[in-house]
Amino acid sequence: MEKLKNYSVWFCAVLLLLSSCSRAQISMAEKKEMPKDKNILIVYVSRTKNTKTIAGIIHQNVSGTLVELELENSYPEDYKAIVDQVAKENETNFLPPLKTKIRDIEKYDVIFLGFPTWGMQLPPPMKSFLSQNSFKGKTIIPFNTNAGYGIGSSFETVKKLVPNSKILEGFTIKGGIERDGILFVMEGKKKVEAEKKVKEWLTRIGMSK
């Protein structure tokens, strides 16, 4: 009976060791999947600087190249005017010309895409960027700020425009509510909370330092 008990203890110890080794191998595989020496590009569209702030937080944590998309013809400052213009652009599938040109985009392995939710859709400037470049074989990571209504169809549109890329889990957070005159909010306590959430997300997708 004593021998049987000893055997059971030994058998359980072996199973525990094998289980630990298996988890360690999986953990190593996950780490190898996203090496830290990848060339990283962070591209974003921001109107009230909330998305710009999130882009900056990401940059602080992963380094890489940080680029803001600018249009050849800027959108109007008036909120209603820009809403009307963007609605027409979405209806007609118009892609606004970009002033921003990113040279040697092929050298980047990982590309973060940042944007607010406009009309529950992906902003036309980001559609222009995705339509003008090839992202085959790249890892794409979307991040978003919104007025509390969520991402809409924006993340799905990103997937459609980069069909030959690997899409990682995106990030979204509530920013300002321009319709109500609440513009830049990513400061003070709100920024500290955003930094914490961004770091947790980056760790979850294997992109933290």
mmCIF file of the C-alpha atoms, coordinates in Angstrom:
data_MODEL
# 
_entry.id   MODEL 
# 
loop_
_atom_site.group_PDB 
_atom_site.id 
_atom_site.type_symbol 
_atom_site.label_atom_id 
_atom_site.label_alt_id 
_atom_site.label_comp_id 
_atom_site.label_asym_id 
_atom_site.label_entity_id 
_atom_site.label_seq_id 
_atom_site.pdbx_PDB_ins_code 
_atom_site.Cartn_x 
_atom_site.Cartn_y 
_atom_site.Cartn_z 
_atom_site.occupancy 
_atom_site.B_iso_or_equiv 
_atom_site.pdbx_formal_charge 
_atom_site.auth_seq_id 
_atom_site.auth_comp_id 
_atom_site.auth_asym_id 
_atom_site.auth_atom_id 
_atom_site.pdbx_PDB_model_num 
ATOM 1   C CA . MET A 1 1   ? 0.000   0.000  0.000   1.00 0.00 ? 1   MET A CA 1 
ATOM 2   C CA . GLU A 1 2   ? 2.924   2.319  0.883   1.00 0.00 ? 2   GLU A CA 1 
ATOM 3   C CA . LYS A 1 3   ? 4.556   1.567  -2.473  1.00 0.00 ? 3   LYS A CA 1 
ATOM 4   C CA . LEU A 1 4   ? 1.339   2.408  -4.306  1.00 0.00 ? 4   LEU A CA 1 
ATOM 5   C CA . LYS A 1 5   ? 1.112   5.717  -2.457  1.00 0.00 ? 5   LYS A CA 1 
ATOM 6   C CA . ASN A 1 6   ? 4.719   6.575  -3.313  1.00 0.00 ? 6   ASN A CA 1 
ATOM 7   C CA . TYR A 1 7   ? 4.115   5.676  -6.940  1.00 0.00 ? 7   TYR A CA 1 
ATOM 8   C CA . SER A 1 8   ? 1.056   7.956  -7.067  1.00 0.00 ? 8   SER A CA 1 
ATOM 9   C CA . VAL A 1 9   ? 3.063   10.860 -5.654  1.00 0.00 ? 9   VAL A CA 1 
ATOM 10  C CA . TRP A 1 10  ? 5.858   10.233 -8.164  1.00 0.00 ? 10  TRP A CA 1 
ATOM 11  C CA . PHE A 1 11  ? 3.399   9.979  -11.053 1.00 0.00 ? 11  PHE A CA 1 
ATOM 12  C CA . CYS A 1 12  ? 1.710   13.269 -10.113 1.00 0.00 ? 12  CYS A CA 1 
ATOM 13  C CA . ALA A 1 13  ? 5.095   14.969 -9.856  1.00 0.00 ? 13  ALA A CA 1 
ATOM 14  C CA . VAL A 1 14  ? 6.010   13.808 -13.377 1.00 0.00 ? 14  VAL A CA 1 
ATOM 15  C CA . LEU A 1 15  ? 2.694   15.063 -14.775 1.00 0.00 ? 15  LEU A CA 1 
ATOM 16  C CA . LEU A 1 16  ? 3.206   18.451 -13.106 1.00 0.00 ? 16  LEU A CA 1 
ATOM 17  C CA . LEU A 1 17  ? 6.707   18.712 -14.543 1.00 0.00 ? 17  LEU A CA 1 
ATOM 18  C CA . LEU A 1 18  ? 5.537   17.830 -18.051 1.00 0.00 ? 18  LEU A CA 1 
ATOM 19  C CA . SER A 1 19  ? 2.681   20.320 -17.790 1.00 0.00 ? 19  SER A CA 1 
ATOM 20  C CA . SER A 1 20  ? 5.078   23.063 -16.673 1.00 0.00 ? 20  SER A CA 1 
ATOM 21  C CA . CYS A 1 21  ? 7.446   22.295 -19.561 1.00 0.00 ? 21  CYS A CA 1 
ATOM 22  C CA . SER A 1 22  ? 4.544   22.389 -22.012 1.00 0.00 ? 22  SER A CA 1 
ATOM 23  C CA . ARG A 1 23  ? 3.405   25.801 -20.745 1.00 0.00 ? 23  ARG A CA 1 
ATOM 24  C CA . ALA A 1 24  ? 6.968   27.091 -20.926 1.00 0.00 ? 24  ALA A CA 1 
ATOM 25  C CA . GLN A 1 25  ? 7.270   25.907 -24.537 1.00 0.00 ? 25  GLN A CA 1 
ATOM 26  C CA . ILE A 1 26  ? 4.000   27.623 -25.444 1.00 0.00 ? 26  ILE A CA 1 
ATOM 27  C CA . SER A 1 27  ? 5.142   30.813 -23.714 1.00 0.00 ? 27  SER A CA 1 
ATOM 28  C CA . MET A 1 28  ? 8.449   30.720 -25.610 1.00 0.00 ? 28  MET A CA 1 
ATOM 29  C CA . ALA A 1 29  ? 6.603   30.121 -28.878 1.00 0.00 ? 29  ALA A CA 1 
ATOM 30  C CA . GLU A 1 30  ? 4.393   33.141 -28.230 1.00 0.00 ? 30  GLU A CA 1 
ATOM 31  C CA . LYS A 1 31  ? 7.418   35.304 -27.517 1.00 0.00 ? 31  LYS A CA 1 
ATOM 32  C CA . LYS A 1 32  ? 9.170   34.121 -30.672 1.00 0.00 ? 32  LYS A CA 1 
ATOM 33  C CA . GLU A 1 33  ? 6.052   34.924 -32.690 1.00 0.00 ? 33  GLU A CA 1 
ATOM 34  C CA . MET A 1 34  ? 6.556   38.667 -32.147 1.00 0.00 ? 34  MET A CA 1 
ATOM 35  C CA . PRO A 1 35  ? 10.318  39.401 -31.896 1.00 0.00 ? 35  PRO A CA 1 
ATOM 36  C CA . LYS A 1 36  ? 11.193  42.775 -30.456 1.00 0.00 ? 36  LYS A CA 1 
ATOM 37  C CA . ASP A 1 37  ? 13.568  43.585 -33.336 1.00 0.00 ? 37  ASP A CA 1 
ATOM 38  C CA . LYS A 1 38  ? 10.680  44.074 -35.757 1.00 0.00 ? 38  LYS A CA 1 
ATOM 39  C CA . ASN A 1 39  ? 10.517  47.411 -37.595 1.00 0.00 ? 39  ASN A CA 1 
ATOM 40  C CA . ILE A 1 40  ? 7.442   49.212 -36.287 1.00 0.00 ? 40  ILE A CA 1 
ATOM 41  C CA . LEU A 1 41  ? 5.378   51.981 -37.898 1.00 0.00 ? 41  LEU A CA 1 
ATOM 42  C CA . ILE A 1 42  ? 2.625   53.861 -36.052 1.00 0.00 ? 42  ILE A CA 1 
ATOM 43  C CA . VAL A 1 43  ? 0.308   55.749 -38.420 1.00 0.00 ? 43  VAL A CA 1 
ATOM 44  C CA . TYR A 1 44  ? -2.667  57.725 -37.181 1.00 0.00 ? 44  TYR A CA 1 
ATOM 45  C CA . VAL A 1 45  ? -5.427  60.190 -38.032 1.00 0.00 ? 45  VAL A CA 1 
ATOM 46  C CA . SER A 1 46  ? -6.428  62.625 -35.288 1.00 0.00 ? 46  SER A CA 1 
ATOM 47  C CA . ARG A 1 47  ? -8.743  65.627 -35.305 1.00 0.00 ? 47  ARG A CA 1 
ATOM 48  C CA . THR A 1 48  ? -8.973  66.581 -31.626 1.00 0.00 ? 48  THR A CA 1 
ATOM 49  C CA . LYS A 1 49  ? -5.625  65.027 -30.567 1.00 0.00 ? 49  LYS A CA 1 
ATOM 50  C CA . ASN A 1 50  ? -7.115  62.150 -28.558 1.00 0.00 ? 50  ASN A CA 1 
ATOM 51  C CA . THR A 1 51  ? -5.977  59.504 -31.053 1.00 0.00 ? 51  THR A CA 1 
ATOM 52  C CA . LYS A 1 52  ? -2.659  61.356 -31.305 1.00 0.00 ? 52  LYS A CA 1 
ATOM 53  C CA . THR A 1 53  ? -2.184  60.933 -27.548 1.00 0.00 ? 53  THR A CA 1 
ATOM 54  C CA . ILE A 1 54  ? -2.860  57.183 -27.717 1.00 0.00 ? 54  ILE A CA 1 
ATOM 55  C CA . ALA A 1 55  ? -0.415  56.935 -30.636 1.00 0.00 ? 55  ALA A CA 1 
ATOM 56  C CA . GLY A 1 56  ? 2.183   58.684 -28.482 1.00 0.00 ? 56  GLY A CA 1 
ATOM 57  C CA . ILE A 1 57  ? 1.614   56.286 -25.586 1.00 0.00 ? 57  ILE A CA 1 
ATOM 58  C CA . ILE A 1 58  ? 2.059   53.322 -27.926 1.00 0.00 ? 58  ILE A CA 1 
ATOM 59  C CA . HIS A 1 59  ? 5.233   54.890 -29.308 1.00 0.00 ? 59  HIS A CA 1 
ATOM 60  C CA . GLN A 1 60  ? 6.640   55.306 -25.806 1.00 0.00 ? 60  GLN A CA 1 
ATOM 61  C CA . ASN A 1 61  ? 6.116   51.594 -25.193 1.00 0.00 ? 61  ASN A CA 1 
ATOM 62  C CA . VAL A 1 62  ? 7.180   50.020 -28.500 1.00 0.00 ? 62  VAL A CA 1 
ATOM 63  C CA . SER A 1 63  ? 9.356   52.735 -30.142 1.00 0.00 ? 63  SER A CA 1 
ATOM 64  C CA . GLY A 1 64  ? 9.314   52.678 -33.966 1.00 0.00 ? 64  GLY A CA 1 
ATOM 65  C CA . THR A 1 65  ? 8.366   55.451 -36.404 1.00 0.00 ? 65  THR A CA 1 
ATOM 66  C CA . LEU A 1 66  ? 5.433   57.745 -35.573 1.00 0.00 ? 66  LEU A CA 1 
ATOM 67  C CA . VAL A 1 67  ? 3.547   59.396 -38.457 1.00 0.00 ? 67  VAL A CA 1 
ATOM 68  C CA . GLU A 1 68  ? 0.390   61.523 -38.562 1.00 0.00 ? 68  GLU A CA 1 
ATOM 69  C CA . LEU A 1 69  ? -1.601  61.393 -41.795 1.00 0.00 ? 69  LEU A CA 1 
ATOM 70  C CA . GLU A 1 70  ? -2.256  64.830 -43.287 1.00 0.00 ? 70  GLU A CA 1 
ATOM 71  C CA . LEU A 1 71  ? -4.515  65.681 -46.221 1.00 0.00 ? 71  LEU A CA 1 
ATOM 72  C CA . GLU A 1 72  ? -3.633  67.805 -49.230 1.00 0.00 ? 72  GLU A CA 1 
ATOM 73  C CA . ASN A 1 73  ? -6.895  69.636 -48.546 1.00 0.00 ? 73  ASN A CA 1 
ATOM 74  C CA . SER A 1 74  ? -7.695  69.858 -44.845 1.00 0.00 ? 74  SER A CA 1 
ATOM 75  C CA . TYR A 1 75  ? -11.167 69.204 -43.521 1.00 0.00 ? 75  TYR A CA 1 
ATOM 76  C CA . PRO A 1 76  ? -13.220 72.219 -42.355 1.00 0.00 ? 76  PRO A CA 1 
ATOM 77  C CA . GLU A 1 77  ? -12.989 73.219 -38.699 1.00 0.00 ? 77  GLU A CA 1 
ATOM 78  C CA . ASP A 1 78  ? -16.772 73.399 -38.280 1.00 0.00 ? 78  ASP A CA 1 
ATOM 79  C CA . TYR A 1 79  ? -18.087 70.107 -36.872 1.00 0.00 ? 79  TYR A CA 1 
ATOM 80  C CA . LYS A 1 80  ? -21.292 69.949 -38.956 1.00 0.00 ? 80  LYS A CA 1 
ATOM 81  C CA . ALA A 1 81  ? -19.376 70.809 -42.118 1.00 0.00 ? 81  ALA A CA 1 
ATOM 82  C CA . ILE A 1 82  ? -16.879 67.978 -41.620 1.00 0.00 ? 82  ILE A CA 1 
ATOM 83  C CA . VAL A 1 83  ? -19.675 65.525 -40.774 1.00 0.00 ? 83  VAL A CA 1 
ATOM 84  C CA . ASP A 1 84  ? -21.454 66.398 -44.037 1.00 0.00 ? 84  ASP A CA 1 
ATOM 85  C CA . GLN A 1 85  ? -18.236 66.164 -46.056 1.00 0.00 ? 85  GLN A CA 1 
ATOM 86  C CA . VAL A 1 86  ? -17.206 62.813 -44.584 1.00 0.00 ? 86  VAL A CA 1 
ATOM 87  C CA . ALA A 1 87  ? -20.715 61.433 -45.142 1.00 0.00 ? 87  ALA A CA 1 
ATOM 88  C CA . LYS A 1 88  ? -20.495 62.342 -48.836 1.00 0.00 ? 88  LYS A CA 1 
ATOM 89  C CA . GLU A 1 89  ? -17.019 60.830 -49.122 1.00 0.00 ? 89  GLU A CA 1 
ATOM 90  C CA . ASN A 1 90  ? -18.268 57.586 -47.600 1.00 0.00 ? 90  ASN A CA 1 
ATOM 91  C CA . GLU A 1 91  ? -21.304 57.498 -49.892 1.00 0.00 ? 91  GLU A CA 1 
ATOM 92  C CA . THR A 1 92  ? -19.200 58.008 -53.029 1.00 0.00 ? 92  THR A CA 1 
ATOM 93  C CA . ASN A 1 93  ? -16.172 55.971 -51.857 1.00 0.00 ? 93  ASN A CA 1 
ATOM 94  C CA . PHE A 1 94  ? -14.037 59.062 -52.367 1.00 0.00 ? 94  PHE A CA 1 
ATOM 95  C CA . LEU A 1 95  ? -10.461 58.720 -51.129 1.00 0.00 ? 95  LEU A CA 1 
ATOM 96  C CA . PRO A 1 96  ? -9.043  62.125 -50.152 1.00 0.00 ? 96  PRO A CA 1 
ATOM 97  C CA . PRO A 1 97  ? -5.481  62.754 -51.441 1.00 0.00 ? 97  PRO A CA 1 
ATOM 98  C CA . LEU A 1 98  ? -2.832  62.554 -48.740 1.00 0.00 ? 98  LEU A CA 1 
ATOM 99  C CA . LYS A 1 99  ? -0.033  65.042 -48.228 1.00 0.00 ? 99  LYS A CA 1 
ATOM 100 C CA . THR A 1 100 ? 1.771   62.455 -46.109 1.00 0.00 ? 100 THR A CA 1 
ATOM 101 C CA . LYS A 1 101 ? 4.017   60.096 -48.035 1.00 0.00 ? 101 LYS A CA 1 
ATOM 102 C CA . ILE A 1 102 ? 5.749   57.221 -46.253 1.00 0.00 ? 102 ILE A CA 1 
ATOM 103 C CA . ARG A 1 103 ? 8.880   56.111 -48.051 1.00 0.00 ? 103 ARG A CA 1 
ATOM 104 C CA . ASP A 1 104 ? 10.118  52.529 -47.902 1.00 0.00 ? 104 ASP A CA 1 
ATOM 105 C CA . ILE A 1 105 ? 6.941   51.294 -46.249 1.00 0.00 ? 105 ILE A CA 1 
ATOM 106 C CA . GLU A 1 106 ? 7.985   47.793 -47.267 1.00 0.00 ? 106 GLU A CA 1 
ATOM 107 C CA . LYS A 1 107 ? 10.706  47.837 -44.591 1.00 0.00 ? 107 LYS A CA 1 
ATOM 108 C CA . TYR A 1 108 ? 8.136   47.856 -41.768 1.00 0.00 ? 108 TYR A CA 1 
ATOM 109 C CA . ASP A 1 109 ? 7.004   44.523 -40.343 1.00 0.00 ? 109 ASP A CA 1 
ATOM 110 C CA . VAL A 1 110 ? 4.433   45.760 -37.819 1.00 0.00 ? 110 VAL A CA 1 
ATOM 111 C CA . ILE A 1 111 ? 2.065   48.655 -38.504 1.00 0.00 ? 111 ILE A CA 1 
ATOM 112 C CA . PHE A 1 112 ? -0.200  50.235 -35.891 1.00 0.00 ? 112 PHE A CA 1 
ATOM 113 C CA . LEU A 1 113 ? -3.180  52.092 -37.392 1.00 0.00 ? 113 LEU A CA 1 
ATOM 114 C CA . GLY A 1 114 ? -4.842  54.757 -35.242 1.00 0.00 ? 114 GLY A CA 1 
ATOM 115 C CA . PHE A 1 115 ? -8.073  56.601 -35.972 1.00 0.00 ? 115 PHE A CA 1 
ATOM 116 C CA . PRO A 1 116 ? -11.248 58.003 -34.409 1.00 0.00 ? 116 PRO A CA 1 
ATOM 117 C CA . THR A 1 117 ? -14.676 56.651 -35.334 1.00 0.00 ? 117 THR A CA 1 
ATOM 118 C CA . TRP A 1 118 ? -16.323 58.951 -37.877 1.00 0.00 ? 118 TRP A CA 1 
ATOM 119 C CA . GLY A 1 119 ? -19.956 58.273 -38.683 1.00 0.00 ? 119 GLY A CA 1 
ATOM 120 C CA . MET A 1 120 ? -19.461 54.756 -37.221 1.00 0.00 ? 120 MET A CA 1 
ATOM 121 C CA . GLN A 1 121 ? -16.933 54.093 -39.985 1.00 0.00 ? 121 GLN A CA 1 
ATOM 122 C CA . LEU A 1 122 ? -13.215 54.204 -40.729 1.00 0.00 ? 122 LEU A CA 1 
ATOM 123 C CA . PRO A 1 123 ? -12.132 57.782 -41.550 1.00 0.00 ? 123 PRO A CA 1 
ATOM 124 C CA . PRO A 1 124 ? -11.601 58.365 -45.298 1.00 0.00 ? 124 PRO A CA 1 
ATOM 125 C CA . PRO A 1 125 ? -7.943  59.454 -44.820 1.00 0.00 ? 125 PRO A CA 1 
ATOM 126 C CA . MET A 1 126 ? -7.125  56.046 -43.332 1.00 0.00 ? 126 MET A CA 1 
ATOM 127 C CA . LYS A 1 127 ? -8.970  54.364 -46.197 1.00 0.00 ? 127 LYS A CA 1 
ATOM 128 C CA . SER A 1 128 ? -6.747  56.354 -48.564 1.00 0.00 ? 128 SER A CA 1 
ATOM 129 C CA . PHE A 1 129 ? -3.602  55.216 -46.781 1.00 0.00 ? 129 PHE A CA 1 
ATOM 130 C CA . LEU A 1 130 ? -4.621  51.551 -46.786 1.00 0.00 ? 130 LEU A CA 1 
ATOM 131 C CA . SER A 1 131 ? -5.689  51.665 -50.419 1.00 0.00 ? 131 SER A CA 1 
ATOM 132 C CA . GLN A 1 132 ? -2.470  53.281 -51.632 1.00 0.00 ? 132 GLN A CA 1 
ATOM 133 C CA . ASN A 1 133 ? -0.026  50.814 -50.085 1.00 0.00 ? 133 ASN A CA 1 
ATOM 134 C CA . SER A 1 134 ? 0.656   47.086 -50.005 1.00 0.00 ? 134 SER A CA 1 
ATOM 135 C CA . PHE A 1 135 ? 0.549   45.375 -46.626 1.00 0.00 ? 135 PHE A CA 1 
ATOM 136 C CA . LYS A 1 136 ? 1.073   41.800 -47.752 1.00 0.00 ? 136 LYS A CA 1 
ATOM 137 C CA . GLY A 1 137 ? 2.732   39.716 -45.046 1.00 0.00 ? 137 GLY A CA 1 
ATOM 138 C CA . LYS A 1 138 ? 2.701   42.529 -42.483 1.00 0.00 ? 138 LYS A CA 1 
ATOM 139 C CA . THR A 1 139 ? 1.215   42.524 -38.998 1.00 0.00 ? 139 THR A CA 1 
ATOM 140 C CA . ILE A 1 140 ? -1.521  45.145 -38.649 1.00 0.00 ? 140 ILE A CA 1 
ATOM 141 C CA . ILE A 1 141 ? -2.720  46.441 -35.271 1.00 0.00 ? 141 ILE A CA 1 
ATOM 142 C CA . PRO A 1 142 ? -5.648  48.916 -35.188 1.00 0.00 ? 142 PRO A CA 1 
ATOM 143 C CA . PHE A 1 143 ? -6.342  51.317 -32.330 1.00 0.00 ? 143 PHE A CA 1 
ATOM 144 C CA . ASN A 1 144 ? -9.258  53.692 -31.946 1.00 0.00 ? 144 ASN A CA 1 
ATOM 145 C CA . THR A 1 145 ? -10.784 56.534 -29.963 1.00 0.00 ? 145 THR A CA 1 
ATOM 146 C CA . ASN A 1 146 ? -14.489 57.279 -30.110 1.00 0.00 ? 146 ASN A CA 1 
ATOM 147 C CA . ALA A 1 147 ? -17.256 59.332 -28.538 1.00 0.00 ? 147 ALA A CA 1 
ATOM 148 C CA . GLY A 1 148 ? -18.661 56.381 -26.624 1.00 0.00 ? 148 GLY A CA 1 
ATOM 149 C CA . TYR A 1 149 ? -20.428 54.707 -29.533 1.00 0.00 ? 149 TYR A CA 1 
ATOM 150 C CA . GLY A 1 150 ? -17.696 52.177 -30.225 1.00 0.00 ? 150 GLY A CA 1 
ATOM 151 C CA . ILE A 1 151 ? -15.655 51.253 -33.288 1.00 0.00 ? 151 ILE A CA 1 
ATOM 152 C CA . GLY A 1 152 ? -18.585 50.831 -35.676 1.00 0.00 ? 152 GLY A CA 1 
ATOM 153 C CA . SER A 1 153 ? -17.426 49.039 -38.827 1.00 0.00 ? 153 SER A CA 1 
ATOM 154 C CA . SER A 1 154 ? -13.922 50.526 -38.711 1.00 0.00 ? 154 SER A CA 1 
ATOM 155 C CA . PHE A 1 155 ? -11.978 47.422 -37.642 1.00 0.00 ? 155 PHE A CA 1 
ATOM 156 C CA . GLU A 1 156 ? -13.849 45.260 -40.170 1.00 0.00 ? 156 GLU A CA 1 
ATOM 157 C CA . THR A 1 157 ? -13.008 47.757 -42.915 1.00 0.00 ? 157 THR A CA 1 
ATOM 158 C CA . VAL A 1 158 ? -9.329  47.564 -41.965 1.00 0.00 ? 158 VAL A CA 1 
ATOM 159 C CA . LYS A 1 159 ? -9.472  43.780 -42.364 1.00 0.00 ? 159 LYS A CA 1 
ATOM 160 C CA . LYS A 1 160 ? -11.068 44.098 -45.811 1.00 0.00 ? 160 LYS A CA 1 
ATOM 161 C CA . LEU A 1 161 ? -8.466  46.600 -47.018 1.00 0.00 ? 161 LEU A CA 1 
ATOM 162 C CA . VAL A 1 162 ? -5.468  44.511 -45.882 1.00 0.00 ? 162 VAL A CA 1 
ATOM 163 C CA . PRO A 1 163 ? -6.572  40.966 -46.815 1.00 0.00 ? 163 PRO A CA 1 
ATOM 164 C CA . ASN A 1 164 ? -3.079  39.480 -46.977 1.00 0.00 ? 164 ASN A CA 1 
ATOM 165 C CA . SER A 1 165 ? -1.966  40.719 -43.566 1.00 0.00 ? 165 SER A CA 1 
ATOM 166 C CA . LYS A 1 166 ? -2.060  39.335 -40.046 1.00 0.00 ? 166 LYS A CA 1 
ATOM 167 C CA . ILE A 1 167 ? -4.474  41.365 -37.902 1.00 0.00 ? 167 ILE A CA 1 
ATOM 168 C CA . LEU A 1 168 ? -3.906  41.445 -34.157 1.00 0.00 ? 168 LEU A CA 1 
ATOM 169 C CA . GLU A 1 169 ? -6.431  42.393 -31.473 1.00 0.00 ? 169 GLU A CA 1 
ATOM 170 C CA . GLY A 1 170 ? -7.254  46.077 -31.690 1.00 0.00 ? 170 GLY A CA 1 
ATOM 171 C CA . PHE A 1 171 ? -7.590  48.672 -28.939 1.00 0.00 ? 171 PHE A CA 1 
ATOM 172 C CA . THR A 1 172 ? -10.387 51.164 -28.386 1.00 0.00 ? 172 THR A CA 1 
ATOM 173 C CA . ILE A 1 173 ? -11.068 53.808 -25.758 1.00 0.00 ? 173 ILE A CA 1 
ATOM 174 C CA . LYS A 1 174 ? -13.539 56.634 -25.264 1.00 0.00 ? 174 LYS A CA 1 
ATOM 175 C CA . GLY A 1 175 ? -12.178 60.042 -26.170 1.00 0.00 ? 175 GLY A CA 1 
ATOM 176 C CA . GLY A 1 176 ? -13.974 63.344 -26.581 1.00 0.00 ? 176 GLY A CA 1 
ATOM 177 C CA . ILE A 1 177 ? -17.480 64.057 -27.872 1.00 0.00 ? 177 ILE A CA 1 
ATOM 178 C CA . GLU A 1 178 ? -16.936 66.703 -30.528 1.00 0.00 ? 178 GLU A CA 1 
ATOM 179 C CA . ARG A 1 179 ? -20.656 66.909 -31.251 1.00 0.00 ? 179 ARG A CA 1 
ATOM 180 C CA . ASP A 1 180 ? -21.158 68.190 -27.702 1.00 0.00 ? 180 ASP A CA 1 
ATOM 181 C CA . GLY A 1 181 ? -18.106 70.440 -27.771 1.00 0.00 ? 181 GLY A CA 1 
ATOM 182 C CA . ILE A 1 182 ? -16.001 68.048 -25.672 1.00 0.00 ? 182 ILE A CA 1 
ATOM 183 C CA . LEU A 1 183 ? -12.735 67.887 -27.592 1.00 0.00 ? 183 LEU A CA 1 
ATOM 184 C CA . PHE A 1 184 ? -9.358  66.911 -26.104 1.00 0.00 ? 184 PHE A CA 1 
ATOM 185 C CA . VAL A 1 185 ? -9.775  64.779 -22.962 1.00 0.00 ? 185 VAL A CA 1 
ATOM 186 C CA . MET A 1 186 ? -6.614  62.616 -22.866 1.00 0.00 ? 186 MET A CA 1 
ATOM 187 C CA . GLU A 1 187 ? -4.916  64.495 -20.065 1.00 0.00 ? 187 GLU A CA 1 
ATOM 188 C CA . GLY A 1 188 ? -4.517  64.240 -16.298 1.00 0.00 ? 188 GLY A CA 1 
ATOM 189 C CA . LYS A 1 189 ? -6.277  61.254 -14.735 1.00 0.00 ? 189 LYS A CA 1 
ATOM 190 C CA . LYS A 1 190 ? -7.768  60.243 -18.084 1.00 0.00 ? 190 LYS A CA 1 
ATOM 191 C CA . LYS A 1 191 ? -4.309  59.973 -19.641 1.00 0.00 ? 191 LYS A CA 1 
ATOM 192 C CA . VAL A 1 192 ? -2.991  57.928 -16.718 1.00 0.00 ? 192 VAL A CA 1 
ATOM 193 C CA . GLU A 1 193 ? -5.911  55.508 -17.118 1.00 0.00 ? 193 GLU A CA 1 
ATOM 194 C CA . ALA A 1 194 ? -5.297  55.348 -20.866 1.00 0.00 ? 194 ALA A CA 1 
ATOM 195 C CA . GLU A 1 195 ? -1.609  54.584 -20.333 1.00 0.00 ? 195 GLU A CA 1 
ATOM 196 C CA . LYS A 1 196 ? -2.494  51.683 -18.047 1.00 0.00 ? 196 LYS A CA 1 
ATOM 197 C CA . LYS A 1 197 ? -5.011  50.240 -20.511 1.00 0.00 ? 197 LYS A CA 1 
ATOM 198 C CA . VAL A 1 198 ? -2.640  50.603 -23.461 1.00 0.00 ? 198 VAL A CA 1 
ATOM 199 C CA . LYS A 1 199 ? 0.159   48.825 -21.583 1.00 0.00 ? 199 LYS A CA 1 
ATOM 200 C CA . GLU A 1 200 ? -2.168  45.981 -20.617 1.00 0.00 ? 200 GLU A CA 1 
ATOM 201 C CA . TRP A 1 201 ? -3.270  45.634 -24.247 1.00 0.00 ? 201 TRP A CA 1 
ATOM 202 C CA . LEU A 1 202 ? 0.285   45.689 -25.596 1.00 0.00 ? 202 LEU A CA 1 
ATOM 203 C CA . THR A 1 203 ? 1.265   42.988 -23.120 1.00 0.00 ? 203 THR A CA 1 
ATOM 204 C CA . ARG A 1 204 ? -1.736  40.897 -24.134 1.00 0.00 ? 204 ARG A CA 1 
ATOM 205 C CA . ILE A 1 205 ? -0.826  40.977 -27.831 1.00 0.00 ? 205 ILE A CA 1 
ATOM 206 C CA . GLY A 1 206 ? 2.879   40.389 -27.207 1.00 0.00 ? 206 GLY A CA 1 
ATOM 207 C CA . MET A 1 207 ? 4.065   43.881 -28.101 1.00 0.00 ? 207 MET A CA 1 
ATOM 208 C CA . SER A 1 208 ? 5.271   45.188 -24.743 1.00 0.00 ? 208 SER A CA 1 
ATOM 209 C CA . LYS A 1 209 ? 8.985   45.755 -24.102 1.00 0.00 ? 209 LYS A CA 1 
# 
